[in-house]
């Protein structure tokens, strides 16, 4: 075979070529595994009540969580050690241990024909009676912190992607306040000292830390007023998004999770950005980030 008019052996052409730093290869050698306990409770609409409740307890594992539509250099799809693909086998990037979602529609039992104050006069019924409450609830535990901690600018095993660091003692994320800033750890230095650099041939520990979970509650209240003309009615709606005005920090936008440059200094001190959150899961400049209310008046005929 010829390369720039110079003979190159088949061995070198396949595995090594000085003109290139690295080559990416797609191959169907990975595996994935998903197990879950799921259950749902549903009540169809009757007696002014309807609801759905769903719960999932699950665990997803794989060698890599990259999508097939991702580019060749999507780091999510890399297996760090091609000689040991199962060394990358761990919790999937998208794994959420607990997921709860629910929705409901409940007619409040107040007013004429209802259980409470069924004999109230017309004026009072027009104000207090006939209201319906709706809601949507969502909760899930945090996703894994992908790609960290890692050894900055050091490639122990794969020149295309840096290895993750290796735990030297048990460590969990405990989001809290550190020096006035939100942080993945209440003690960043202790967290930093719980990891070491990967050694040659090691890909490091994958997805061993989790970020904050997610929680949101949307609710609405509406009432329909029937007009004297047949088929004509007015509906008033009050809707609130993010009722609790809650924001959770985004585990994918942490300022720094890299180990210090000098791996031989014992008991390194974490830099001020280690583990610091830089944004929330829903950016504050987007619609429905904080609590948002809206009112609507609808005329039907």
N, C-alpha and C positions, 0 to 999 in steps of 0.2 A: 504494500500500500504506500502511496506517496503523500507527503505533507510538506508543502513549500518546496517541492522538488527534491526533498530529502527522504530516503527510505526510513520508515518507522515500523517496528514490529507490531504484530497484531496484539500482543500482550500490552505494550505501551499505549496503543491506540484505544484500548478498551478501559484500562484501569488508571492510566496516568499519562498526562500530556503536559509538559512544562509550560506550554503556552496558556494553559488554563489554571486558575486557582482551585476551582471546584466544579463538579458536574452534578446536576440534580436528576434523579431518576424516579419515574412513577412506576409503582408496582403494587399488585393486589396481594400483599403478604401480611397485612395487618388483620387483627380480629377485634371484635367488639362483643360486649355482653351486657344485657339489660334485664334486670329483675325488678318486679314491682308488686306491691299490694295496693289495689285500687278498690274503692267502693263509692257508690253514689246513693243518695237518698233524694227521691223526687215526690212532690205532692202536686198532683194536677189541680187545676183551679176548681175550687168548690168552697162554699161558705166564705167567700171573699178572701181566700188565702191560696197562694201558689208559691212554691219555692223549689230550688235545686241546691244540693250540697254535695260537693265532690272532694275526695281526699286521695292523695297518692303518696305512698312511702316507697322510695325506689333508690336504686344504685346503678349507675351506668359506668362501664369500664371500657377502655380501648387502648390501642397503641398510639393513636394520634386522632385528633378531632377535626382535622382539616376537611373542608368541603371539596368535592370533586371539581367544582367550578372555580376553585381558588387558583391563583397563579402559581407558577413553579416555585416562587420564593415566599410563599405563605408559610411563616414559621409554625403555624398551628399544625401543619401536616407533616413536619419533619420528624423522622425517627433518628435520634442522635447517633446511635451505634448500629450500623447496618449488619454487623456481625452478631448482634444480640438484640433483635427487634423486641423481644419480650421484656427487656430491661426498661422499655418505655411504657409498659402496660400498667395503667393506673386509672384513677378516677377520671372520667371524661371532663373536658372543659366546660360542658353545659350541664353537668350533673347538679340537680337540686334534690336534697334528701326528702324534704317534706313540701308538698304543694297542696294548698287549700283554696278552693274558690266556691263562691255561693252567689245566688241571686234570689230575689224574692219580690212578691207583689202582695200587699196586705191591705185590705179595706178596713179602715179603722172602725171599730164597733160603736160608733157614736152617731146618734141622729135617728130620724124616723125609720122604723123598720129594723133598727139595730138593737143590740143587747143593752146598750146604755142610753138613757134619755130618749127612749123610743117615742115619747109623747111630747117632745119639745115643740114649741110653736114654730110657725113658718120662718119668722125672722131669725131666731136662734139656729134653726136647722140650716138656713141658708148660709150662716157663718161657720157653724161648728160641725155640721153633719156632712156625710158623704165624701170624706177625704180618703184618698188612697196613698199608701206609702210604698215606694220602690227602693231597691238597693242592689248594689253589686260589691262584692268583697273579694279580695285577692291577697294571698300570703304565700311566700315561699322562702325557704332557707337560702343562705348565701351560696353563690357559685364559687368554684375554686379560683384562687389567684393564679392566673396562667403566667408562666415564665418567671417565677420568682420564689424565693430569692435566687439570684444567679451570680456567677463570677464575671464581673465586667471586664471586657477586653481580654479574656483568656479562654482559649478553646482547648479543653482537655481532650476531647474525643472527636469532634466534628468541626472542620474548618468553616462549614456553612452556618452553623448555629452554635451558640455558646451553651455549655452544659449548665444545668441547674446545680445549685449547691446541695450538700448532703447534710442531713440532720445528725447532730452528735448527742442530742437529748430530746425528749418529747417537747413539742412546742405547738401552741394553738394561738390563733388570732383572738385578741380581746380588744375590739375597737373602743376607743375612749379619747379623752383629752390628754394631750402631752404638750406642755409649754404653751398652752393657749390655742393649739391647732388640733383638728381632728386627726387621729392616727389609727392605723391598723393594730398597733400595740400600745399598751399602757406603759411598757418599759422597752423602748426600741433597742437599747444597748443589750439587754438580756436576750432579746429575740435574735439580734445579730450574732451574738456569741453562741447561739444554738445551732449554727451551721458552719460548715467548712467547705473549702474548695473541692470540686470534683477532681479525682485523680485520672490519669490516662486510662481510657477504656470505660470510664464511668459517665453516665448521662445525668446523674444526680437524681434527686427526689422530685417527682412530678406531681403537681397539684395537691400538695400536702396542707396548704392553708386555704381558708375560705373567707370571702368578704362578707359584708353585712347582707342580711336578707332583704326582702321587699314586702311592703304592706301598703294597701290602699283601700279606701272605702268611699264609694260614691253613693249618694242617696237622692231621692226626689219625693216631692209631695204634690199631689194634684187633685183638683176637684172639677167636676163637670156641672155646669148650670144649664138646665133645660129651659129653652125659651118658649113663649106661647105659640110660636109657629111650628107646625109639625116638621120634625127632622132637623130643626135648627137648635144649636147649642154652643155654648162658649166654655172652653176649658182653660183653667188657670194652672200653670205649672211653676214650681220652685225646685230647682235642681242645684245640688252642691257636689262638686268634684273635690276629692281629697278632703273629706269632712274633717279629719283629725289634723289637717295641715302638717302632715308628717313628711320628712325628706330623709332618705337613706343615702349614705355615701357610696360612691361607685368604686368597687374594688379593682376595676380595670384601669383606673386613672390615678395611680399612686405615684407620687413624685419620684421616688427612688427605692429600689429593692435590691441594689447591687452590693456585693461584698467589697470591702476596701481593696485598693490596688495592691497593697503589700500583704500577701497571705501569710507571711512569717512572723508578723507582729502579734503577740499573744494578747487576748482580751482587748480587741479593738473597741473604740467608742463609736457609736452610730453617729452619722452626720445628721444635721437638723432635718433633712428631708426624708430620712429613712422611714418608710411606712406612712408618710403623710398623705392624706386624701386631698385631691385637688378639685373634685367636683362631685355633685350628687348624681344619682342614677337618672333623674330627670332634670336637665339643666334648667336653672331658674329663669332663663329668658324665654322658655317655651310655654305654650299654652298648657294649662292644668298643672303647672309645676307646684305652686303652692295651692292653698284653698281658693277655689273659684266658684262663684255663685252666678246663676243666671235665672231670669224670670221670663216667662212666655205667656202670651194670651192667644188662644187659638179659636177661631170661629169656624164652625162646621155647619154645612147646610147641604 
